[in-house]
């Protein structure tokens, strides 16, 4: 491991913040899907556990669009479209950061990011400051907050404490 990158605590902190904020966003998507389909955590995790982030986002979007259509809320559908674009941008930025090699060149407090694209002749180098990483982490956090706000407009989800039905209690016919 490059000792210089390990000594850049501010960079490592922001990379960790990006990872943590994104995990919160991904977990929230799964939780909201469980609410939209009306299952508890035990069943919901079985449905969403193996889905990729993009699959979670697509499933949440499709379920929310059904809800928006059923309740005649075209503004909800439009807001979802805008938010989905922002969330997709956040996911792209997160992937670029977490799936890259970091090299400390000691230039102006920046650490270079080397993105290796397999099958390509050249690697892509770009410099990333701690502030740039902080902005990415904050944007992921804002996306999570916006998703929570959008979910609050869908009472079926139960974000405000609605209890989910216990489908295990349904008697066999």
Secondary structure, DSSP 8 states (H G I E B T S, - for coil): --HHHHH-HHHHHHHHHHHHHHHHHHHHHHHHHHHHHT--HHHHHHHHTT--HHHHHHHHHHHHHHHHHHTT-HHHHHHHHHHHHHHHHHHHHHHHHHTSEEEEEEETTEEEEEE--TT-SS-EEEEE-HHHHHHHHHHHHHHHHHHHHHHTT-GGG-TTS-----GGGS---
